[in-house]
Amino acid sequence: MDIAKRFEQNPLLAPKDIMPSMVGMEIECLLNPGVFRYNNKTWLLLRVAERPKQEEGKVSFPVYNKDGVIEILSFDENDADLDLSDPRIVIYKGDYYLTTLSHLRLVCSDDNIAFAEPDGYAPIMGVGSQETFGIEDCRVATMNDGYHLTYTKVSAHGVGVGYIQTKDWKQFDRRGMIFPPHNKDCAIFEEKINGKYYALHRPSSPELGGNYIWIAESPDCIHWGNHQLLAKTRAGKWDSARLGAGSAPIRTEKGWLEIYHGATKENRYCLGALLLDLNDPSIVLARSEEPIMEPIMEYEKTGFFGNVVFTNGHIVTGDTITIYYGASDEVICGAEFSISEILQSLNY
């Protein structure tokens, strides 16, 4: 039951609309922006995935070397030790690499539709040994003391959650890794509950357990504990293989409304919703039986990695949630939902 009201102007942004970060690179994908309001504008913090311009017969991709400088690795595409079965990953002699290197880029808009890069705001690049394969999928929690960014740190050591604070989007206080590998999809609530911060996160276990949403609490947004399982995959449904949080949960009269993504083993990504108790968000009151948004438009079904709708950012105005989402791991789109309509659709 797709109840999203997509923007007629979709896609709003495509790789051709953003300049590469350096000479010799090309932008392959724009993905999954964090969203916030600042200086009376709507801002997106895009994930920009780049790689070198490809030469015929070769596969080239970028990584940060031990000195923190981008280095290009290149292999013969006919090399028997090379596995290119997944367009997102290069496997060479058992070692895993990403086909692209991601960083974060700011764009803003006066009308919520036409976005452009402003002057004076630098890209946020990977730094250090925990980000040698880049940084991805940043969620932005807006609080009284500024903006709290949670993002995916990627390296050969694993995938974990990084944390950055900023007030002006020019000075960034990097606070390190707050959830160790393997973990991602971290969304911090935008207000304290009973004196504590709360966050949703997604640890993963290929042997026991699975790709489930968990919840944790903290006194300071850095030290997290009292982890509890919140929502599991469901066999035979649209979220049967994995699921993860979107952006910060939205306070409603009925509870905290969380829009989340779910996927099947065929990697078809849809959106649904959870409703959490206002005083104890570890309690799930209701959940989507069917998706509230599915990849049904051509730009959602076909792209770098097709059949994907994925969001980790929104703004709320009254009953309207405006989400900005990645479609087919390639372009950025927008859609609106009615909060009351989502609440009515849930299975209590």
C-alpha positions in Angstrom: 0.0 0.0 0.0 2.1 2.9 -1.3 0.8 6.1 0.2 3.7 8.4 -0.7 3.0 11.5 -2.7 6.1 11.8 -4.8 7.3 15.2 -6.1 6.4 15.7 -9.8 9.9 17.1 -10.2 11.6 13.8 -9.3 14.5 13.1 -9.5 15.5 16.3 -7.8 19.3 15.7 -8.1 21.4 13.3 -10.3 25.1 12.7 -10.5 25.5 15.2 -13.3 24.3 18.0 -11.0 27.3 17.8 -8.6 30.9 18.4 -9.4 33.5 15.7 -8.5 35.7 16.4 -5.5 38.9 16.1 -7.5 40.2 16.0 -11.1 40.0 12.5 -12.7 37.0 11.4 -10.7 33.4 11.0 -11.8 30.3 10.9 -9.6 28.6 7.5 -9.9 25.7 7.9 -7.4 24.0 10.4 -5.1 22.5 8.6 -2.1 20.4 8.9 1.1 20.8 12.5 2.4 20.5 13.7 5.9 18.0 16.6 6.1 17.8 19.7 8.3 16.7 23.4 8.4 19.3 26.1 8.7 19.2 29.8 7.9 15.6 29.5 6.7 16.5 27.0 4.1 16.1 23.2 3.7 19.5 21.5 3.5 20.5 18.0 2.3 23.7 16.4 3.4 24.2 14.1 0.4 26.3 11.0 0.2 28.3 11.4 -3.0 29.9 8.2 -4.4 32.8 8.8 -6.7 35.3 6.7 -8.7 38.0 7.3 -11.3 36.9 7.5 -14.9 37.0 3.9 -16.1 39.3 2.7 -18.8 38.3 -0.2 -21.1 39.4 -3.5 -19.8 40.3 -2.1 -16.4 38.5 -1.8 -13.1 39.7 1.1 -11.0 38.5 2.4 -7.6 39.7 4.8 -4.9 40.7 4.2 -1.3 42.5 6.4 1.3 46.0 5.2 1.9 47.8 5.1 5.3 48.7 8.8 4.8 45.1 9.8 4.3 45.6 10.5 0.6 43.2 9.1 -2.0 45.0 6.3 -4.0 43.6 4.6 -7.1 43.8 0.8 -7.3 43.4 -0.8 -10.8 42.9 -4.4 -11.9 42.4 -6.1 -15.3 38.7 -6.9 -15.5 39.5 -10.4 -16.9 41.7 -11.3 -13.9 40.5 -14.7 -12.6 40.9 -13.5 -9.0 38.5 -10.6 -9.5 34.8 -10.9 -8.4 32.5 -8.1 -9.8 29.2 -9.8 -9.3 27.9 -7.0 -7.0 28.2 -3.5 -8.6 28.9 -2.0 -5.2 31.8 -4.3 -4.2 35.1 -5.4 -5.6 36.5 -8.7 -4.3 40.1 -9.5 -5.2 41.9 -12.5 -3.8 39.4 -12.6 -0.9 39.9 -8.9 0.0 36.8 -6.6 -0.1 36.8 -3.1 -1.5 34.1 -0.7 -2.6 33.7 0.3 -6.2 33.2 3.9 -5.1 34.5 6.2 -2.4 31.8 8.2 -0.6 31.9 11.6 1.1 29.2 14.0 2.3 28.2 17.2 0.4 25.9 20.0 1.4 23.1 21.4 -0.9 20.3 23.8 0.1 17.0 25.1 -1.2 14.5 27.9 -0.7 11.5 26.0 -2.1 12.3 22.4 -0.9 12.6 21.3 -4.6 15.5 23.1 -6.4 18.8 22.3 -4.6 22.2 23.7 -5.3 25.6 23.8 -3.6 26.2 27.0 -1.6 29.5 28.8 -1.5 31.7 28.5 1.6 30.6 25.0 2.8 33.3 22.4 2.3 32.7 18.7 1.7 33.0 16.3 4.7 35.6 13.8 3.7 36.8 10.5 5.3 39.6 10.9 7.9 41.8 8.3 9.5 42.1 4.5 9.5 38.4 3.9 10.3 37.2 5.8 7.1 39.6 4.5 4.4 36.7 3.3 2.3 34.7 6.6 2.9 31.8 7.8 4.9 28.2 7.2 4.2 24.5 7.8 4.9 24.5 10.6 7.5 21.5 11.2 9.7 21.1 14.7 11.2 19.4 15.2 14.6 18.5 18.9 15.2 18.6 19.8 18.9 18.8 23.0 21.0 22.6 22.8 21.2 23.1 22.3 17.5 23.2 19.5 15.0 24.2 15.9 15.9 25.4 13.8 12.9 25.6 10.0 12.9 27.1 8.4 9.9 28.6 5.2 8.6 32.4 4.9 8.9 33.7 2.3 6.4 37.1 0.6 6.2 38.7 -2.8 5.8 38.4 -3.1 9.6 34.6 -3.0 9.4 31.5 -0.7 9.3 30.7 1.4 12.4 28.9 4.5 13.5 30.7 7.9 13.6 29.5 10.9 15.5 30.0 14.6 14.7 28.6 17.8 16.3 28.3 21.2 14.5 26.5 24.5 15.0 27.4 26.3 11.8 28.2 23.6 9.2 31.7 25.0 8.9 33.3 23.8 12.1 32.9 20.1 12.9 33.7 18.4 16.2 34.4 14.8 15.3 33.7 12.6 18.4 34.8 9.2 17.0 33.1 5.9 16.7 30.1 5.5 19.0 28.9 2.0 17.8 31.6 -0.4 16.8 31.5 -2.8 13.8 29.4 -4.2 12.5 26.8 -1.4 13.0 25.0 1.3 10.9 21.7 3.0 10.5 22.0 5.1 13.7 19.3 7.7 14.3 19.3 9.8 17.5 16.0 11.1 19.0 15.9 14.9 18.8 14.9 15.3 22.5 15.7 13.6 25.8 13.2 11.1 27.3 13.2 11.0 31.1 16.6 12.7 31.1 18.3 10.3 28.7 19.2 10.4 25.0 18.0 7.5 22.9 19.2 6.2 19.6 18.2 3.5 17.1 21.0 1.4 15.6 21.5 -1.7 13.5 24.1 -4.3 14.7 24.5 -7.3 12.4 25.3 -10.9 12.9 25.5 -13.4 10.0 25.6 -16.4 12.3 23.2 -15.7 15.2 20.5 -13.1 15.1 20.2 -10.9 12.1 19.9 -7.4 10.7 17.6 -6.0 13.3 16.8 -2.5 14.8 18.0 -2.1 18.3 17.6 0.9 20.7 20.1 2.2 23.2 20.3 5.1 25.8 23.0 7.5 26.8 23.7 10.4 29.2 25.8 12.3 26.6 25.3 10.9 23.0 28.8 9.3 23.2 28.5 6.5 25.8 25.7 4.1 24.9 24.2 1.3 26.9 21.1 -0.7 27.9 20.8 -2.0 24.4 17.5 -3.7 23.6 16.1 -5.4 20.5 13.3 -3.3 19.0 12.3 -4.9 15.7 13.2 -8.0 13.8 12.9 -9.2 10.2 9.7 -11.0 9.3 9.7 -14.1 7.1 7.8 -13.8 3.9 7.3 -10.0 4.2 8.8 -7.0 2.5 11.3 -6.6 5.4 12.3 -10.3 5.6 16.1 -10.0 5.1 17.1 -6.7 6.8 15.8 -3.5 8.3 17.2 -0.3 9.6 16.2 3.1 11.0 15.5 6.1 8.9 15.9 9.5 10.5 15.1 10.7 14.0 11.7 9.5 15.3 8.9 12.0 15.1 6.9 12.8 18.3 3.1 12.3 17.7 0.2 12.2 20.1 0.1 8.4 19.8 3.8 7.8 20.1 7.2 8.1 18.4 6.8 7.5 14.7 9.8 6.0 13.0 10.0 5.5 9.2 12.4 2.6 8.5 13.6 0.7 5.5 13.2 -3.0 5.0 14.6 -5.3 2.3 14.1 -8.8 1.0 16.9 -11.2 0.1 16.5 -10.0 -3.5 17.6 -6.5 -2.2 14.2 -4.9 -2.9 14.1 -1.9 -0.5 10.8 -0.4 0.8 9.8 1.9 3.6 7.5 1.2 6.5 6.8 2.6 10.0 7.1 1.7 13.7 5.2 3.4 16.5 7.1 3.5 19.8 5.8 4.4 23.3 6.4 8.1 24.2 7.7 7.4 27.7 9.5 4.1 27.0 10.6 4.0 23.3 11.8 0.4 23.7 8.1 -0.6 23.5 6.7 -1.1 20.0 3.0 -0.2 19.9 2.4 -0.7 16.2 4.2 -1.6 12.9 3.5 -1.6 9.2 2.2 -4.8 7.8 2.7 -3.5 4.2 5.1 -0.9 3.0 4.1 2.7 3.0 6.4 3.2 0.0 7.7 0.8 -2.6 10.0 1.2 -5.6 7.3 1.6 -8.3 8.6 4.5 -10.4 11.0 3.9 -13.2 13.7 6.0 -11.5 13.2 3.8 -8.3 13.4 0.5 -10.2 16.3 1.2 -12.5 19.7 2.7 -11.7 23.1 1.9 -10.2 21.4 -0.6 -7.8 17.7 -0.9 -8.8 14.5 -1.5 -6.8 15.5 0.8 -3.9 13.8 3.5 -2.0 15.9 4.5 1.1 15.5 7.5 3.4 17.5 8.8 6.4 16.2 12.4 6.4 13.0 14.4 6.6 11.4 17.6 7.7 8.0 17.8 9.5 5.4 20.6 9.1 2.2 20.0 10.9 0.7 16.7 9.7 3.1 16.5 6.7 6.4 14.6 6.6 8.6 15.6 3.6 11.1 12.9 3.1 14.1 13.1 0.8 15.2 9.7 -0.4 17.7 7.8 -2.5 16.2 6.0 -5.5 18.0 3.1 -7.1 21.2 4.1 -5.3 21.7 6.8 -7.9 19.4 9.9 -7.7 17.7 12.0 -5.0 14.0 12.4 -4.8 11.3 13.8 -2.6 7.9 12.7 -1.3 5.3 13.7 1.2 3.3 11.6 3.7 0.5 12.4 6.0 1.3 11.5 9.6 -2.3 10.7 10.4 -2.5 8.5 7.3 0.6 6.5 8.3 -0.8 6.1 11.9 -4.1 4.8 10.5 -2.2 2.3 8.3 -0.4 0.6 11.2 -1.2 -2.8 12.7 -1.7 -2.2 16.4 
